[in-house]
């Protein structure tokens, strides 16, 4: 594969949602790299008609070298739907189609036929209703690639937030904050900031688990027993870590400007801050995989499907980040 022209594979996600709609915008996305959509071509044609968008679909053989699309053209690798789609109406019969697109995309990345994967929004509930255990892209891609530990990070320009735990009930968070896991996740975060983002010496702010970061053990002792010892160990290896800091003051403007990434202990500790600042313009990044994966930061928005009103900004940013990460990784 050419080191100069990247192949970015893109999965639209839930076919009844806005994933196909926003992927239509790829035909007008100016890129010097190949953006290869993995989807049912009839779905894309039908959605283009509903959204009153003209696209020229080119079927691509992934064994050929990547090449940028022509203006108005969508490059596509076909995968057949299992059932006709009505925009806005979920159908569990298509759950395995959604996962098949992800499997194909993952294999292309693992075999070196694609440089990065960008994923559209999926509907977890309908996949589970089909009898398929599924908690999210992050966990699914880790299983497909036999990766023991991955890290979920969301980013907007100027702010990155990585998570120690992802999709867990709040009652289960504390028991999943272990020294071994924290060390693994911080190492993955630090390594990715260096290798995928080109930051020579990353500065990372670590949040505490409890209110006021435990207030010296009066509001919980996880900071004393678990988080601080892990940080001290890694500091001896010259990782630049600050904290554990109270989450209610960690994300002040001066901190956001100073730190390359924030490390939050659970999903709703850090992500409300990021989504408040940049919802619809953020990117979800899975760190630790043997390939680059980014994603939109929003859901399927079923009510907007087929209306032509869906905003593609998050998809475009996810593609931009995937391309930039692949450039840094390609320099190694």
N, C-alpha and C positions, 0 to 999 in steps of 0.2 A: 504494500500500500504506500502511495506517495506520502512523504513526510510533510509536504506542503499543503496538499488538499486533504482535508479531513472528511470522513463520512460519519455523520451524526444520525443515528437511527432514532425514530420518533414513534411512540405508540400513543394513539388517541385516547385510550382508556375506555370508559363505559360508552357504548355506541348510542345509547338513548340520551346522553348528556351533551354538553357543549364541546367535548373533546374534538369530534369531527369538525365542528364549526370553526374553532380556533385554528385547527390544522389547515383549513382552506387558506389562511393568511400566509402560509409558507410560499404560495405561488407569487406573492408580491414582496417577500422578504429578501432583501438584497444580501447575498452571501457569496463568498468566494469558495465555500465548501459545499459538499453534497448533503442535503437534508433528505433523508430517505424515510418515508412514511410507511409503516407496516400496518396495513388495514385492508378491509374489503373495498375494492374499487367501486362497486355499485353503491355502497354506503356513502362514499365520498361524493359520487356523482349526484345521488339523490339529495344530499345535504347542500351541495353547491346550488342545485336548482331551487331549493327552499330559501336559501340565503341570497339568491339572485347574484351568484358569483360565477364567473366563467373561469374554469381551470382546464388545462390540458394535462392529462395524466400520461406519464411515461412509465411503463413497467420496467423495473431494473433487475438485472441479474447481479446479486451481491458478490459474485465471484469476479466480476469485472472491476477495474480501477474506478474509484470515485470521481465524479465530475460535477461541477455546479449545474444547477437547473437553469434553463433559459427563462426569461421573463414570462410570467403567466403559466409556468409549468410546475407540476407536482410530480416528483419522483416517488414511485410506490412499489413496494414488495407485497404482492397479494396474499391475503389470508381470508378465507371464506367465512362469512357469518353462518351461524346455525339456524337463525330465524330472522325473518324480516323485522325491521326496526321502525317503531313509531317514535318520533322525537318526544321526549318527556315521559315515556312510558317504559318502565323497567321490565325486563323479561329474563328470568333466570336461565332460560335456554341458551342465552348468549354469554353466560358467565365463563364457560370454558374457552370461548373465542377470545375474550379479554386476556385470559391467562396465556393462551397460545401465542398471542402477539408478543407478550413479555418474554416467553420462553425463546422464541425465535430471535428476538432482539438481543437477549442475553447471550445466546450461543454465537451470534455474529461478533459480539464484543470479545467473548472469551477466545474465539478462534482468530482474532486479529483482523477480522474483515470489517470492523467498525471501530471508530475511535471513542465513541461515547454514546450513551443512551439518555434520551429525554422522554419523560413519561407524562401523559395527560392524566386527568383525574379519573379514578375508579370509584365505583359504588360498592363499598365493602358489604353492605347488608344484602344485596342481591346475590353476591358471590356466596355468602354464607347460606342464603336460602336455597341455593342450588346444591347444598350438602358438601361444599368445599371449604375446609378450614382456611381462613384468610384474615390476617390482622392488619395487613398493609403492604405497600410496595417494599418498604425497607426490609421487613422480615422475609418476604417472599423471594426477593432477589438474593438475600444472604443464603437462603436455603438452596436456591438454584445453583449458586456459585460455590457452595460448600465453604462458606465463610463463617467462622465461629463468632466473630464480633464485628459489628458495624456500628456506625455512629450517624445519627440523624442531625443534620445541621440545616437551619434556614438562614437565608441571607438576603439583605437588600444592600444597595450601595452604601458603604460606610458602617455596616453592622452585620456581624455573623453571630449566631447563637447555636451552640451544639448542646445536645441533651444526653444526660447520663442514663435516663430511662425514657421510653417512648410511649407506646400505647398501653398503659397499665392503669387500672383503677387506682385512685389516690390511696386507698387503704393498703395497697401492695407496694407502694413506692419505697418506703423506708427499708423493708426487708431486702429490697433489690439494690440498695446502696451498699456495696461491699468493697473492701480494699482492692480486691483483685479486679473487679469490674471497673472501678474508678481509674486505676492505673492503666488498664488496657485502653479505655476510652480516651483518656488524656494523651496517651502516647499516639493513638491514631489521629486525634485532632491536631496535635503538634506536628506530626509527620506530614499530614495533608496540607497544612498551612505553608509548610516549607516547600514540599514537592509539587503541589497542585496550584498554589497561589503565588509562589516565588517570594515568600517572606523569609528573609534570612534568619531572623531571631524573633519568632512570634511572641507577643505579649498576650497572655491569657488571664482573664478574670474569672475566678471560680466562685460560684454562688454557694451559700450555705443551704442546708436543707430546711432548717427551722426558722420561724420568725426571729428577726434580729440575729441570724446565724447562731441560734442557740443561747445567746446571752450568757456566755461562760458556763453553759451546762444547766442553767435554770429553766430553759425552754426546750430542752432536748440536748442530748450529748453526742449525736452523730458527728458533729463538727470536730469534737475533741477526740473521739474514739477512732473515727474512720477517715474523715476528709483531710484534716491537718497532717496526720502521719503520712498519708499518700503524697501530699504536696511536698512535705519536707524531703521525702525520699527522692522525688523527681527533681527538686531544686538542686540537690547534690549532683545531679547529672546536667546541670546548667539549663534546665527548662525555666523560663521566666513566667512564674505563676504568682498571682496576687489573690488574697482571700484566706479563708472563705468569707465572703462579704454578704451582708444582708441583702436579699434580692430587692427589697423595696427602695434601696438607695444605690444599688449597683449600676443601674442604667441611666444615671444622670448624664447630661450632655457631655461634661468633661470626660467621663469614663468612656462613653461611646467613641469619643474622638481619640482616646489614648490607646484602647485595647484592640488587638486584631481579632479577637473572638471572646465571647462569653460562654462559660460552661455552666448550664443550668441543670439542676438535679431532676426535674421532671417537666413534662410537656407544657403544662399551663403555668409554669413559673416564669419562663422566658419568652415564650412565643406570643403572648398577648402584647408585649411591648413591641416586638418586631412587626406584628400584623397591624397594630395601631399606626405605626409609622409608615408602613408600606404595603398594606393589603392590596392584592391584585398586581403588585409589581415585584413580588418576592420570588425566591427560588428555593426549592427544597433539594438538598444535596445529601447523598448517602456516601459517607466516608468509610474507608476500610475495605470496600469491594475491590476485586482485581481489575475493575474497569471503572470508568467515570459514569456516574449517573446523577442527573439533575431532574427536577420536576417542577410543575406549576405549584403554586401555593394555595390553590382554591379547589373547590369541589365540583361536582358534575353540573350544578345549576340547571336542573331538569326543566324548570319553567322557561328558561331562555333558549333551550335547544331548538334549532331550526328557525329561529327568529331573525338571525343576522345581527343581533345586538350584543353578542358575547365579546368581551374584551380579551384580546390576545396578547396584552403586554407581558403578562407573567410567562407565557410560553416563549416569547421572544427573548426575555431576559434569561430564561433557563437555557436557551440555545446559546446565547452569548457567553454565559458562564461555562457551559460545557466546552465550547470552542476554546476559550481562554485556558481552562484547566488542561485540555489536551495539548495545547501549545507548551505549557510549562512541563508537563509530563514527558512530552516528546524531546525536550532538551536534555533529559537525564541520560 
